[in-house]
Amino acid sequence: MLFVLLRLILWKHVIRFLSERSARVRGEMDNAEKARQDAEALRLKYDEKIGDIEARGQELMRESQQKANEESDRIIKETRDKAREMIDDAEARIAEEKEQALDDVQEEIAHLATNMAARILEREVSVADSAHAVDEFFRE
């Protein structure tokens, strides 16, 4: 009888308590699931952003490498052009100096030949004859 009486009085309270507790647990589980889904969505979003950042970084690296290669090629070409210019200038100066040296040698040979001829002719010809011969030589 006491059991029946306690059951009638407490049964509604126990059932209501268990029902509230069950609803609270379900609500917390729903909240936890929603939080897990939100976290998963954020993780996917961040993974996508990280992938985009990595792809952009690789693209920047490729662009930088390409620019560096182009700059290197430009510098090499510029250096080769300058070297070719320097070689051409040096060859032109050498040709000029060679021509000048040949002119100087020819002049010196002509002077020596004239002196030798004058010495030879002095023995056989007078000074007036040698002056006339030199004048004739230079007129030609």
Secondary structure, 3 states (H helix, E strand, C coil): CHHHHHHHHHHHHHHHHHHHHHHHHHHHHHHHHHHHHHHHHHHHHHHHHHHHHHHHHHHHHHHHHHHHHHHHHHHHHHHHHHHHHHHHHHHHHHHHHHHHHHHHHHHHHHHHHHHHHHHHHHHHCCHHHHHHHHHHHHHC
